[in-house]
Amino acid sequence: MPAYPLLQLTQFQTFVDEANTHFTESRSSLRTLLAVLKDAKCTDQRIANALGNINLNKAKKYWKALLYLRRTRPNMRNVILPGGNSLNKTNAVLMTKTPLPPNYNHDFSGENVKGLYSGPNRFQMVTPTRTRFLDKTLEHFIWESNDPVGVITIHLGRRVDGMETMMNGISAVDHISSIMTIAAEKGGDICCLHLFPNTPVCPELRTAYDKFTNKLPIFEPKRHEGGHNPYFKAFALTHPVCVVLGWDADICAASNVLGGASLTDNGKLIAPLITLTNILTARVGLVTTGMIGVQGWGVLRGT
């Protein structure tokens, strides 16, 4: 295989420099890897050998560069990406699709809530069968998935509290942009539930959003949930796994994923996403100030 192409090498170096503004190749643990990437006799095996000299802390520090390397060497599976506890709030969580309980509609005795901000006490929730950490980031999972995933964003049409919260060194909105970018590059589809006309995502996410070929904006200003919309529901049903990114984990995102108090036009509770598809998310993808309080998020609760 020829040397790592110059344009890709330049981008790789850009990601390295972003992670370490004082980067010096001669003293870096990446020096062997960079030498291999620049060599005309660069091979996947030589890259793998060089990666073996990079410890976990360094892999975490230069994760964005290593993910880029993984994406640009499509036949190579040995790029070391950090996992497990080292991921902290970037650790992806898989929530298993769960059948709608028979009594879901019958136990609800409230009225059709018109206001959006009534809180978790107004929810009729479905507890997922299982939630578990995958010990890899959402970007890592998406890129190595055998099939393109669907991305669903919840109420990210305008800047909201929590978007600038720093997690693992970058803001929540930058994490979300990164996840969307990888999904778009992998050929995924995106569905955006939004509250304001013609604003599926906020300006900070627009570049990533525009990378998607297949976009489905759902304008719903009066309900938390999008599940009463046939296109929103069909999007979930036709994707075996949906990545959910949104605001916020205790109200809007929770009501869409786990269940809410809004009714369909026929007076039925709206079936939540967890009953339609498997859900993939992470703490960095749920824009929330403070801790997550809703129990239905399973292993994510309290993070």
Buried (B, 14 or more C-beta within 10 A) or exposed (E): EEBBEEEBBEBBBEBBEEBBEEBEEEEBBBBBBBEBBEEEEBBBEBBBBBBEEBEEEBBBBBBBBBBBBBBBBEEBEEBBBBBEEBBBBBBBBBBEBBEBBEEBBEEBEEEEBEEBEBEBEBBBBBBBEEBEBBBBBBBBBBBEBEEBBBBBBBBBBBBBEBBEBEBBBBBBBBBBBBBBBBBBBBEBBBBBBBBEEEBBBBEBBEEBBEBBEEBBBBBBEEBBBBBBBEEBBEBBEEBEBBBBBBBBBBBBBBBBBBBBBBBBEEEEBBBBBBBBBBBBBBBBBBBBBEEBBBEBBBBBBEB
